[in-house]
């Protein structure tokens, strides 16, 4: 039987994709991406705990 991802698992997968995003910006501009910064491990840990606790199902 195939595992159906919970809403929380889908959000966390989306966050992992956000961490990979790179954008070429004009000089003087900087992209602020909390999923790919110096605190990315902490952000991932906190959001994982949150989504596993509050969104561990597919119930609307």
C-alpha positions in Angstrom: 0.0 0.0 0.0 1.3 3.4 -1.0 1.9 5.9 1.8 -0.2 9.1 1.4 1.7 12.1 2.6 0.2 14.2 5.3 -0.3 17.9 4.9 2.7 18.5 7.2 4.9 16.2 5.1 3.9 18.0 2.0 4.7 21.4 3.5 8.1 20.1 4.8 8.9 18.7 1.3 8.0 22.1 -0.2 10.3 23.8 2.3 13.2 21.6 1.3 12.6 22.7 -2.3 12.6 26.4 -1.2 16.1 25.8 0.4 17.4 25.0 -3.1 16.2 28.2 -4.8 18.8 30.6 -6.2 17.9 33.8 -7.9 20.3 36.2 -9.7 19.5 39.6 -8.4 20.8 43.0 -9.5 23.7 44.5 -7.6 22.6 45.9 -4.2 19.8 43.3 -3.7 20.0 40.2 -1.5 17.6 37.3 -1.2 16.6 36.6 2.4 15.7 32.9 2.5 15.4 31.4 6.1 15.4 27.9 4.6 18.9 28.4 3.1 20.7 30.7 5.5 23.0 30.4 8.5 20.1 29.2 10.6 18.6 26.7 8.1 19.2 23.7 10.4 17.3 25.4 13.3 14.5 26.6 11.0 14.2 23.0 9.7 14.1 21.6 13.2 11.5 24.0 14.5 9.2 23.7 11.4 9.5 19.9 11.4 8.4 19.8 15.1 5.5 22.1 14.4 4.2 20.4 11.2 4.6 16.9 12.7 2.6 18.0 15.8 -0.2 20.0 14.3 -0.5 18.8 10.7 0.2 15.0 10.9 -3.0 14.1 9.1 -5.1 15.0 6.0 -8.2 16.0 7.9 -9.5 19.4 6.7 
